């Protein structure tokens, strides 16, 4: 039995992904604060919905998906019901394995995960790190849960805040870029629907090329950039506006925010 404690956007995304990956609804129990939310989860997914303590009692694996600011309250609520033979997976941004371990009783194995919303289409990027008491077996169990809904990568926990900024928030940067490119298409006289189709397919195609070719992105970009052509003119404008530097600053700011969330 797997318990998902907290079914906001990420918790529900993981819930739907696990069901698509082949888990049966009776193998999952979820928690929700509001009765209307609980009813919606039962109706939509056919899963049992309980309070946090009841869910923690009955599950072998607990996925903690509450907001970072709610994690301390959740851990205090479930600590009496989490023995050392449970696997606890935390997907809350900025929350360290040490934070979770120190608020549970005994040597409970904890694995920290940062995933992202493409879990909804089975294309998530999930990075995982082991806590003090998590073994290779616990990492493999976590990978088995997450790999059907995307790619899983192990990293040291010291890199988790950077991963949060880079891939956890990454889809938002992508959507922001698409929005800007579509607006540019409209400015140039394209209908919005046509501009969106063109931008979306161009970026999907470019992403698949990058993933499957094994080439460095600089090589792929240079293949499109002819001397004196249209692309180099566009790149020159991006450089003039310091777009590369802006991305560096933005991702660093997200990393710093993740650190602040961890420190409360």
N, C-alpha and C positions, 0 to 999 in steps of 0.2 A: 504494500500500500504506500502511495506517495501522497503527502499532504502539501498543498500549496497555500502558505499562510500569507494572505494578501493578494487580492485579485484585481489590482489596478491594471493599467495598460500592459505592463510587462508580465505580471502574474497571469493575466488572461491569455496573453500571447503564448506563454509557455504551456499553459493548460491546453489550448487548442492545438499547439504543435505536438504535444505528447499524444494526444488522441489521434492526430493524423499519422503519427509514427507507429501506431498499432496498439497502444495501451487501451484497455477497455475502460469505460467510464466508471465501473465499479472498483477499479484499481486506484482511483484518484479521489481524494477528498479536498475540498477547497474551503476557504474561510472568507467571509465578507462582513463588513461592519453593518450595512443597512439591510433590513429585511427585503426591500425591493430588489437590491442587488443580488441577494442570495436566491430569490425566486427566478431572476433572469438567468443566473448561471445554471440552475437546475433545469430550466426549460430549454436553454440553448445547448447544453452539453450533456445533460443527463447524469451529472455527477452529484454526489452527496455534498452538502454544505453544512458545516458545523462551526462551533466557536473554536477559538485557537487551542484551548486546553484539550478539548475532546479530539481535535484533529491530531494534536501532538501525541496523545496517548495511543492512537491506533495505527500510526504509520511507521514504517521502517526507515523511510527517507523523508526529511522535511526540507522544503524549499521556502526560504524566507524571502518574500517578495514585497514587503512593506516599504514605505518611504524611509529614507535614512533617519529622519527625525523621530520616527515611530518605533525604531528597532529596539531601543532600550526598554520601552514599555512591553513590547511583545516578548522579549527574552525573559523579563521578570514574570510574565504570565505563564510561560510554558516551561520554565526551568525545572520545576518539580516533576515534570512528565517526560523528560528527555534523558534516558540513561545512556551510558557510554557505548552501547551497541547500536545507537542510532547514527545515521549519516545526516549531517546538517549542511545544506547548500545555501549560501547567502548570495543573493543577486542584487543587494542594495548598494547603490553607488557610494563609495567612500568608506564603507564599513569594513574594518579589518577582521581577519580571523581571530586575532587576539582579543578584540572587543567582544566578539561572540563567545569565545571560549571562556573568558573571565566571568561571564554572566550565566554560564551553565554549570551544572554540578558534575564533578568528575572530569575525566579526560575524553570529552566528546569529540569525535573527528569532525572537523569543519573544512569545507572547501568553498573558497570565494570565487564567484563567477561574475564576469561582466559580459552580458550579451547585448543584443540590440533588436530593434523592432522588425527587421526582415525575417525574424523567426516566424512571422505570420505567413511567409511564402516559402518556408523551409530553406532560407538562404542567410541564416543568422551568422554572425561572427561572434563566437563565445570564447573568451579567454579564462582559464581556470588556474587557481593557485591553491596549494595544500597548506592547511594550518599545521600546528605543532603535532597533532595527534592523527592526522590523516595519512593513510598508507597508500601504496600503489594501488591496492584493491579499491580504495575509496575514490581515487582519481579515475580509475577505469569505470567504475559505476557511474560517476558523473559524466564521463565522456559518452558512455552508452546511452544516457538519457538525452544528451544534447546533440550528438552527431546526426541523428535522423532529421534534425531541423536546421542543419547548417554545418559550418566548419568549426572545429574545436582546436584550440592551441593552448599548450601549457606555458606559463610564464612565471618568473619569480614574483612574489607578492609585491616587492618593491616597485614593480612596473605597472601595477594595477591602476594607479591614478592616471598614468599616461595612456593606458589602454582605454580607460573610461573616456578620456578626452578625444582619443583618436578614432576608435571604432564604436564605442557606446554612443557617443554623440554624432558619429560620422554620418549616418543617414540624414540628419538634419542639415548638415553642410551640403550634402548632395541635393536635397530638395530646394535649398536656398539658391544653389547654382542654377538648377533647372528653372526656377521661377524667374531669375534674372535673364536667362537666355530666352525664355518664352517672351518676356516683356520686350526684349530687343527685337525679336521677330515681329511682334505687333508694331513696334516703332517703325520697322522697315516695310510695313504694309501687309504682313501675313495675317490670315485669320488665326485666332487663338488656338482652335482645335488642330489646325495644320501645323502650327509652330510647335505645339506640345508633342504631337506625333513625331515630328522630325527630331526634336531635341531628345526625346525619350529613346527612340531607336538608335540615334547616334551614340548616346552614352551607354546603352546596353551593349551595343556592338563593340564599343571601345573597351568596356570592362571585360567582355569575354575574350577579346584579343589579348588584353593584358594578362588575364588569368591563364589562358591556354598557350600562349606563345612562349612564355618564359623570358621574353625580352624586357630590358629595362625600359621604364616609361619614357626616358629621354630618347631612346632609339625609335620608339613608336611615334613620338611627337615629331621628331626630325623627318620621319618618312612622309609626314603630311606637310611639312614646312619647306616649300620651294623658295629658292632665292628670289627676292623681289616680288613674292606672291602675296595673296590675300591673307594667308595664315600668319606669316611673319609680321604683317602690319597689325593684325589683331594682338599677337603676342607682345609686340612692342608697346601697345597701349596698356595691356595688363601690367607689364613691367613698370611703365611710367606711373601707373596708379598704385604701385607697390602691392599688388594683389598677393604675391607670394609671401611677402612680409606680413601682410594682414592675416593670412592663414596661420603662419607661425605664431603670431601674437594671440590669435583667437584660440588655438588649440592649447597653448600654454595657459591661457586664462581659464579654460575648462579644467585643465589639470589642477590648477591652484584651487579652483572651487571644489573639486573632489577632495582635496586635502583638507579644506576647511570643514566640509561635511563630516569627515572622519574625526575631526577634533571637536565637533559639536558646536 
